[in-house]
């Protein structure tokens, strides 16, 4: 089953995606909620990441790392997986995008070779 995940400790889906139905996302307010959702449902086809998820808590980057670790045998991410980082933290945005872009580029090169 295809599903979408919105990871943000404060904002709601309609704050970021004004033209989309908020009910089309599973909203997770923490790293731990996102891990539980993915453990129970499998990997979503789309994730919208926030980086900062509260003080002294795992971040959206930690969740991105967790996802990559689940896929090291190339079986977790669905073929149509996509993401967006909507965080207000520019360094957090760059880190999450860099990790996922590098991982998928490497995965694609490995599969082509």
MIPA-466660 format. One record per residue (C-alpha): residue number from 1; residue in three letters; chain; x, y, z. Coordinates in nm, 4 decimals, decimal comma, always signed. Layout:
<r n="NUM" res="Ala" chain="A" X="X" Y="Y" Z="Z"/>
...
This chain:
<r n="1" res="Unk" chain="A" X="+0,0000" Y="+0,0000" Z="+0,0000"/>
<r n="2" res="Unk" chain="A" X="+0,1314" Y="+0,3430" Z="-0,0947"/>
<r n="3" res="Unk" chain="A" X="+0,1327" Y="+0,6043" Z="+0,1775"/>
<r n="4" res="Unk" chain="A" X="+0,2975" Y="+0,9385" Z="+0,2547"/>
<r n="5" res="Unk" chain="A" X="+0,4658" Y="+1,0557" Z="+0,5734"/>
<r n="6" res="Unk" chain="A" X="+0,4881" Y="+1,4109" Z="+0,7075"/>
<r n="7" res="Unk" chain="A" X="+0,7556" Y="+1,4485" Z="+0,9763"/>
<r n="8" res="Unk" chain="A" X="+0,7323" Y="+1,7704" Z="+1,1778"/>
<r n="9" res="Unk" chain="A" X="+0,7060" Y="+1,8376" Z="+1,5484"/>
<r n="10" res="Unk" chain="A" X="+0,4967" Y="+2,1549" Z="+1,5153"/>
<r n="11" res="Unk" chain="A" X="+0,3674" Y="+2,2362" Z="+1,1671"/>
<r n="12" res="Unk" chain="A" X="+0,0718" Y="+2,0784" Z="+0,9950"/>
<r n="13" res="Unk" chain="A" X="+0,0581" Y="+1,9461" Z="+0,6411"/>
<r n="14" res="Unk" chain="A" X="-0,1559" Y="+2,2345" Z="+0,5134"/>
<r n="15" res="Unk" chain="A" X="+0,1068" Y="+2,4851" Z="+0,6315"/>
<r n="16" res="Unk" chain="A" X="+0,3531" Y="+2,3327" Z="+0,3826"/>
<r n="17" res="Unk" chain="A" X="+0,1210" Y="+2,1857" Z="+0,1188"/>
<r n="18" res="Unk" chain="A" X="-0,1768" Y="+2,4214" Z="+0,1042"/>
<r n="19" res="Unk" chain="A" X="-0,3332" Y="+2,2501" Z="-0,1981"/>
<r n="20" res="Unk" chain="A" X="-0,3135" Y="+1,8947" Z="-0,0652"/>
<r n="21" res="Unk" chain="A" X="-0,5467" Y="+1,6959" Z="+0,1549"/>
<r n="22" res="Unk" chain="A" X="-0,3847" Y="+1,6707" Z="+0,4999"/>
<r n="23" res="Unk" chain="A" X="-0,5586" Y="+1,3362" Z="+0,5451"/>
<r n="24" res="Unk" chain="A" X="-0,3461" Y="+1,1909" Z="+0,2660"/>
<r n="25" res="Unk" chain="A" X="-0,0435" Y="+1,1921" Z="+0,5010"/>
<r n="26" res="Unk" chain="A" X="+0,0471" Y="+1,0033" Z="+0,8139"/>
<r n="27" res="Unk" chain="A" X="+0,1704" Y="+1,2797" Z="+1,0448"/>
<r n="28" res="Unk" chain="A" X="+0,4585" Y="+1,1932" Z="+1,2755"/>
<r n="29" res="Unk" chain="A" X="+0,5716" Y="+1,4419" Z="+1,5375"/>
<r n="30" res="Unk" chain="A" X="+0,8989" Y="+1,2718" Z="+1,6328"/>
<r n="31" res="Unk" chain="A" X="+1,1734" Y="+1,0419" Z="+1,5107"/>
<r n="32" res="Unk" chain="A" X="+1,0254" Y="+0,7626" Z="+1,7202"/>
<r n="33" res="Unk" chain="A" X="+0,6738" Y="+0,8032" Z="+1,5767"/>
<r n="34" res="Unk" chain="A" X="+0,8192" Y="+0,7943" Z="+1,2245"/>
<r n="35" res="Unk" chain="A" X="+1,0177" Y="+0,4776" Z="+1,3013"/>
<r n="36" res="Unk" chain="A" X="+0,7059" Y="+0,3088" Z="+1,4394"/>
<r n="37" res="Unk" chain="A" X="+0,4994" Y="+0,4117" Z="+1,1350"/>
<r n="38" res="Unk" chain="A" X="+0,7609" Y="+0,2760" Z="+0,8933"/>
<r n="39" res="Unk" chain="A" X="+0,8121" Y="-0,0399" Z="+1,0946"/>
<r n="40" res="Unk" chain="A" X="+0,4385" Y="-0,1110" Z="+1,0918"/>
<r n="41" res="Unk" chain="A" X="+0,3553" Y="+0,0058" Z="+0,7368"/>
<r n="42" res="Unk" chain="A" X="+0,6821" Y="-0,0300" Z="+0,5451"/>
<r n="43" res="Unk" chain="A" X="+0,8525" Y="+0,2585" Z="+0,3715"/>
<r n="44" res="Unk" chain="A" X="+0,6249" Y="+0,5340" Z="+0,2389"/>
<r n="45" res="Unk" chain="A" X="+0,6421" Y="+0,6446" Z="-0,1230"/>
<r n="46" res="Unk" chain="A" X="+0,6949" Y="+1,0075" Z="-0,0117"/>
<r n="47" res="Unk" chain="A" X="+0,8352" Y="+1,1727" Z="+0,2999"/>
<r n="48" res="Unk" chain="A" X="+0,8288" Y="+1,5411" Z="+0,3846"/>
<r n="49" res="Unk" chain="A" X="+1,1072" Y="+1,6015" Z="+0,6374"/>
<r n="50" res="Unk" chain="A" X="+1,1516" Y="+1,8615" Z="+0,9053"/>
<r n="51" res="Unk" chain="A" X="+1,5018" Y="+1,8617" Z="+1,0535"/>
<r n="52" res="Unk" chain="A" X="+1,4562" Y="+2,0007" Z="+1,4047"/>
<r n="53" res="Unk" chain="A" X="+1,2094" Y="+1,7873" Z="+1,5997"/>
<r n="54" res="Unk" chain="A" X="+1,2470" Y="+1,9447" Z="+1,9428"/>
<r n="55" res="Unk" chain="A" X="+1,5325" Y="+2,0045" Z="+2,1832"/>
<r n="56" res="Unk" chain="A" X="+1,7557" Y="+1,7117" Z="+2,2737"/>
<r n="57" res="Unk" chain="A" X="+1,5671" Y="+1,4710" Z="+2,0465"/>
<r n="58" res="Unk" chain="A" X="+1,6677" Y="+1,2811" Z="+1,7352"/>
<r n="59" res="Unk" chain="A" X="+1,6331" Y="+1,4913" Z="+1,4193"/>
<r n="60" res="Unk" chain="A" X="+1,4962" Y="+1,4450" Z="+1,0708"/>
<r n="61" res="Unk" chain="A" X="+1,8557" Y="+1,3689" Z="+0,9703"/>
<r n="62" res="Unk" chain="A" X="+1,8617" Y="+1,0846" Z="+1,2214"/>
<r n="63" res="Unk" chain="A" X="+1,5441" Y="+0,9509" Z="+1,0609"/>
<r n="64" res="Unk" chain="A" X="+1,6953" Y="+0,9803" Z="+0,7121"/>
<r n="65" res="Unk" chain="A" X="+1,9966" Y="+0,7805" Z="+0,8359"/>
<r n="66" res="Unk" chain="A" X="+1,7631" Y="+0,5204" Z="+0,9870"/>
<r n="67" res="Unk" chain="A" X="+1,5875" Y="+0,4848" Z="+0,6507"/>
<r n="68" res="Unk" chain="A" X="+1,9150" Y="+0,4409" Z="+0,4626"/>
<r n="69" res="Unk" chain="A" X="+2,0285" Y="+0,1764" Z="+0,7113"/>
<r n="70" res="Unk" chain="A" X="+1,7034" Y="-0,0160" Z="+0,6492"/>
<r n="71" res="Unk" chain="A" X="+1,7742" Y="-0,0119" Z="+0,2755"/>
<r n="72" res="Unk" chain="A" X="+2,1369" Y="-0,1239" Z="+0,2717"/>
<r n="73" res="Unk" chain="A" X="+2,0233" Y="-0,4552" Z="+0,1231"/>
<r n="74" res="Unk" chain="A" X="+1,8212" Y="-0,2533" Z="-0,1343"/>
<r n="75" res="Unk" chain="A" X="+1,4853" Y="-0,3810" Z="-0,0154"/>
<r n="76" res="Unk" chain="A" X="+1,3277" Y="-0,1057" Z="+0,1958"/>
<r n="77" res="Unk" chain="A" X="+1,2737" Y="+0,1975" Z="-0,0285"/>
<r n="78" res="Unk" chain="A" X="+0,9985" Y="+0,1528" Z="-0,2866"/>
<r n="79" res="Unk" chain="A" X="+1,0945" Y="+0,2127" Z="-0,6492"/>
<r n="80" res="Unk" chain="A" X="+0,8881" Y="+0,5331" Z="-0,6621"/>
<r n="81" res="Unk" chain="A" X="+1,0292" Y="+0,6796" Z="-0,3382"/>
<r n="82" res="Unk" chain="A" X="+1,0594" Y="+1,0568" Z="-0,3273"/>
<r n="83" res="Unk" chain="A" X="+1,1117" Y="+1,3194" Z="-0,0592"/>
<r n="84" res="Unk" chain="A" X="+1,1124" Y="+1,6885" Z="+0,0197"/>
<r n="85" res="Unk" chain="A" X="+1,2797" Y="+1,8670" Z="+0,3097"/>
<r n="86" res="Unk" chain="A" X="+1,0584" Y="+2,1502" Z="+0,4319"/>
<r n="87" res="Unk" chain="A" X="+1,2721" Y="+2,2456" Z="+0,7337"/>
<r n="88" res="Unk" chain="A" X="+1,3498" Y="+2,6087" Z="+0,8154"/>
<r n="89" res="Unk" chain="A" X="+1,7018" Y="+2,4965" Z="+0,9144"/>
<r n="90" res="Unk" chain="A" X="+1,9149" Y="+2,5462" Z="+0,5984"/>
<r n="91" res="Unk" chain="A" X="+2,2000" Y="+2,3293" Z="+0,7254"/>
<r n="92" res="Unk" chain="A" X="+1,9526" Y="+2,0567" Z="+0,8185"/>
<r n="93" res="Unk" chain="A" X="+1,7980" Y="+2,0778" Z="+0,4705"/>
<r n="94" res="Unk" chain="A" X="+2,1403" Y="+2,0456" Z="+0,3062"/>
<r n="95" res="Unk" chain="A" X="+2,2360" Y="+1,7523" Z="+0,5284"/>
<r n="96" res="Unk" chain="A" X="+1,9195" Y="+1,5485" Z="+0,4662"/>
<r n="97" res="Unk" chain="A" X="+1,9157" Y="+1,6239" Z="+0,0940"/>
<r n="98" res="Unk" chain="A" X="+2,2874" Y="+1,5476" Z="+0,0669"/>
<r n="99" res="Unk" chain="A" X="+2,2547" Y="+1,2142" Z="+0,2462"/>
<r n="100" res="Unk" chain="A" X="+1,9558" Y="+1,0939" Z="+0,0454"/>
<r n="101" res="Unk" chain="A" X="+2,0818" Y="+1,2244" Z="-0,2892"/>
<r n="102" res="Unk" chain="A" X="+2,4238" Y="+1,0635" Z="-0,2362"/>
<r n="103" res="Unk" chain="A" X="+2,2696" Y="+0,7364" Z="-0,1235"/>
<r n="104" res="Unk" chain="A" X="+2,0337" Y="+0,7116" Z="-0,4214"/>
<r n="105" res="Unk" chain="A" X="+2,3057" Y="+0,8183" Z="-0,6683"/>
<r n="106" res="Unk" chain="A" X="+2,5352" Y="+0,5465" Z="-0,5321"/>
<r n="107" res="Unk" chain="A" X="+2,2529" Y="+0,2922" Z="-0,5351"/>
<r n="108" res="Unk" chain="A" X="+2,1717" Y="+0,3761" Z="-0,8970"/>
<r n="109" res="Unk" chain="A" X="+2,5380" Y="+0,3472" Z="-1,0016"/>
<r n="110" res="Unk" chain="A" X="+2,5674" Y="+0,0137" Z="-0,8214"/>
<r n="111" res="Unk" chain="A" X="+2,2540" Y="-0,1187" Z="-0,9951"/>
<r n="112" res="Unk" chain="A" X="+2,3773" Y="+0,0019" Z="-1,3357"/>
<r n="113" res="Unk" chain="A" X="+2,7147" Y="-0,1665" Z="-1,2976"/>
